[in-house]
Amino acid sequence: MATTVHSTAIIESGAELGEDVVIGAYAYVGKDVHLGDRCEIRHHATVDGRTTLGCENIIYPYAFLGGLTQDLKYKGGNPGLRIGNGNVFREYVTVHVSTLADDETLVGDYNTVLAYAHIGHDCVVGNNNIISSLAAFGGHCVIGNYTNIAWNTGIHQFVKVGNYAMAAAASTVTMDLPPFMLAHGSPAHVRTFNRVLLERQEFTTQAISDVKYIYKLLYRSHYSRKKALQLMAEKKCADGDVFDQVLRFASQSERGFC
């Protein structure tokens, strides 16, 4: 299958298209864009700015990837956006480039970003995440892997969301959300751990039991956060990957846990 470009699409001089790319009617691809093999830019979608896409990404109608940062500190230059492989960006999704010319907003592989969601400047988004409709990430957010950011949820700038965590619908996440936890509310607070996702991802019974222990230690005990983390570090065993993930996340947290 050869690369196919609809006669009404606009491909600016300088844009690079991989093999078997499909560009739909009235789509726009800017001059600094690189599209990997088998990407599909559907009708009326836009990819602009210094944006690099890997292979097999699908951009639905009216989505806009590579828009200029909304950060008022932007001073010019050509900041970037780098996207991995196999992502889906549904209708009216926006993903912005970074603020500084030498930086990039980063999106990993196999993420599903539903209609009207927004990923702000300088965000780092991992792999296999589900970002639901109307979810919005402020600038510099760090999102792990296998997270679920539900409908109409806002993630405050600079917030980190750990692997396998979930922010339930219509939440406002203003502090870091640890791995494996489920938060809800405005402001969001951890309500329980994300058992359903762990079971779907075929975590072992022991690993799920460990996550439950971590949840109770952090959120249902009388211990201070510092003491709870200390007890967690003492309890972890050779195959204590869930403990390691939470402890590593805690060491990198700058906003505290929600």
C-alpha positions in Angstrom: 0.0 0.0 0.0 1.5 3.3 -1.1 1.2 6.6 0.7 -2.1 8.2 -0.2 -2.8 12.0 0.0 -6.2 13.4 -0.7 -6.3 16.1 -3.4 -7.7 18.7 -0.9 -5.1 18.0 1.8 -2.3 20.5 2.4 1.2 19.1 2.9 3.7 21.9 3.5 7.1 21.7 1.8 9.6 20.2 4.2 7.1 17.7 5.8 8.4 14.1 5.8 6.0 11.2 5.3 6.8 7.6 5.9 5.6 4.6 4.0 1.9 3.8 3.6 0.8 7.0 5.2 -2.9 8.1 4.6 -3.8 11.7 4.6 -7.5 12.5 4.4 -9.5 15.3 2.8 -8.7 18.8 4.0 -6.1 17.6 6.5 -3.1 19.8 7.2 0.5 18.7 7.8 3.0 21.5 8.7 6.5 21.9 7.3 8.4 20.6 10.3 6.3 17.4 10.8 7.6 13.9 10.4 5.0 11.1 10.1 6.1 7.6 10.6 5.0 4.6 8.6 1.3 3.7 8.4 0.1 6.8 10.2 -3.4 7.9 9.2 -4.4 11.6 9.4 -8.1 11.6 8.8 -10.1 14.4 7.2 -9.8 17.9 8.7 -7.2 16.9 11.2 -4.1 19.0 11.7 -0.5 18.1 12.6 1.7 21.2 12.9 4.9 22.5 14.6 8.1 20.5 15.1 6.1 17.3 15.6 7.4 13.7 15.1 5.1 10.8 15.1 6.2 7.2 15.2 4.4 4.4 13.3 0.7 3.5 13.1 -0.8 6.5 14.8 -4.4 7.5 13.9 -5.5 11.1 14.1 -9.2 11.6 13.9 -11.1 14.5 12.4 -10.5 18.0 13.9 -7.8 16.9 16.2 -4.8 19.3 16.4 -1.4 17.9 17.3 1.6 20.3 17.6 -0.2 23.5 18.5 1.8 26.3 20.1 2.2 26.2 23.8 -0.2 28.3 25.9 2.5 29.1 28.4 3.0 32.8 28.7 6.7 32.2 29.2 7.1 31.2 25.6 9.8 33.5 24.0 9.9 32.1 20.5 11.8 29.4 18.7 10.6 26.1 17.4 9.6 23.8 20.4 8.7 20.2 19.8 6.3 17.4 20.3 7.4 13.7 20.0 4.8 10.9 19.8 5.5 7.2 19.8 3.7 4.3 18.0 0.2 3.1 17.9 -1.6 6.0 19.5 -5.2 7.0 18.8 -6.2 10.7 19.0 -10.0 11.1 18.7 -12.0 14.1 17.5 -11.0 17.5 18.7 -8.0 16.3 20.8 -5.3 18.9 21.3 -1.6 18.2 22.1 0.7 21.2 22.4 4.5 21.5 21.9 6.8 22.4 24.7 7.6 25.9 25.8 11.4 26.1 25.2 12.8 25.6 21.8 15.1 22.8 22.8 12.5 20.8 24.7 9.7 18.4 23.6 6.3 17.4 24.9 6.5 13.6 25.0 3.7 11.0 24.4 4.7 7.3 24.4 3.1 4.3 22.7 -0.4 2.8 22.5 -2.3 5.5 24.3 -6.0 6.2 23.6 -6.9 9.8 23.9 -10.7 10.4 23.6 -12.6 13.3 22.2 -11.9 16.9 23.4 -9.1 15.8 25.7 -6.1 18.1 26.0 -2.4 17.4 26.7 -0.6 20.6 27.6 3.0 21.8 27.0 5.9 19.9 28.3 3.9 16.9 29.5 5.4 13.5 29.6 2.9 10.7 29.0 3.9 7.1 29.1 2.4 4.0 27.4 -1.0 2.3 27.3 -3.0 5.0 29.0 -6.6 5.8 28.5 -7.3 9.5 28.6 -11.1 10.0 28.5 -13.2 12.7 26.9 -12.7 16.2 28.2 -9.8 15.3 30.4 -7.2 18.0 30.5 -3.5 18.0 31.6 -1.8 21.2 32.6 1.7 21.9 31.6 4.6 19.7 32.8 2.4 16.8 34.0 4.0 13.4 34.2 1.7 10.4 33.5 2.9 6.9 33.9 1.8 3.7 32.2 -1.6 1.9 32.2 -3.3 4.8 33.9 -7.0 5.7 33.4 -7.9 9.4 33.4 -11.6 9.5 33.4 -14.1 11.9 31.8 -13.8 15.6 32.6 -10.9 15.2 34.9 -8.4 17.9 35.3 -4.7 17.2 36.2 -3.0 20.3 37.7 0.3 21.5 36.2 3.4 19.6 37.4 1.3 16.8 38.9 2.6 13.2 38.6 0.3 10.2 38.1 1.8 6.8 38.8 1.5 3.5 36.9 -1.8 1.7 37.0 -3.5 4.6 38.8 -7.0 6.0 38.1 -8.5 9.4 38.5 -12.3 8.9 38.5 -14.7 11.1 36.5 -14.9 14.8 37.1 -12.0 14.9 39.5 -9.5 17.7 40.1 -6.1 16.2 40.8 -3.9 18.8 42.4 -1.4 16.5 44.1 0.6 13.5 43.0 -1.4 10.3 42.6 0.6 7.2 43.6 0.9 4.0 41.5 -2.0 1.6 41.8 -4.3 4.0 43.6 -7.8 5.3 42.6 -8.7 8.9 43.4 -11.9 10.9 43.1 -13.2 14.3 44.1 -12.5 18.0 43.8 -9.9 18.2 45.1 -9.2 14.5 44.4 -8.4 12.1 47.3 -7.4 8.5 47.1 -10.5 6.4 47.9 -9.1 2.9 47.4 -6.7 1.0 45.2 -7.3 0.1 41.6 -8.1 -3.6 42.1 -10.1 -4.0 38.8 -7.3 -2.8 36.6 -4.7 -5.0 38.5 -6.9 -8.0 38.0 -7.4 -7.2 34.3 -3.6 -6.8 33.9 -3.2 -10.3 35.5 -1.2 -9.1 38.6 -0.6 -12.1 40.9 -2.7 -12.6 44.0 0.4 -11.7 46.1 1.0 -8.5 44.2 -2.6 -7.4 44.7 -2.3 -8.2 48.4 0.8 -6.1 48.6 -0.9 -3.2 46.9 -3.8 -3.5 49.4 -1.2 -3.4 52.2 0.4 -0.3 50.7 -3.0 1.4 50.4 -3.9 0.7 54.1 -0.5 1.8 55.2 -0.6 5.1 53.4 -4.3 6.0 53.8 -5.9 3.9 56.6 -3.2 3.8 59.3 -2.3 6.2 62.0 1.3 6.5 60.7 2.8 9.6 59.2 3.6 9.5 55.5 7.3 9.3 56.3 6.8 6.4 58.7 4.5 4.6 56.3 7.1 4.7 53.6 9.8 3.6 56.0 7.7 0.5 57.0 7.0 -0.1 53.3 10.8 -0.1 52.6 11.4 -2.6 55.4 8.6 -5.0 54.3 9.5 -5.2 50.6 11.0 -8.5 49.5 13.1 -9.6 46.5 10.1 -9.7 44.1 8.5 -6.6 45.7 8.1 -4.6 42.4 4.9 -2.9 43.6 6.8 -1.7 46.7 9.6 -0.4 44.6 7.3 1.5 42.3 5.6 3.3 45.1 8.8 4.1 46.9 10.4 5.4 43.7 7.4 7.5 43.0 7.5 8.9 46.6 11.1 9.8 46.2 10.3 11.8 43.0 7.1 13.5 44.3 7.3 17.2 44.7 3.7 18.1 45.4 2.8 15.4 48.0 0.2 12.6 47.6 -3.5 13.2 47.1 
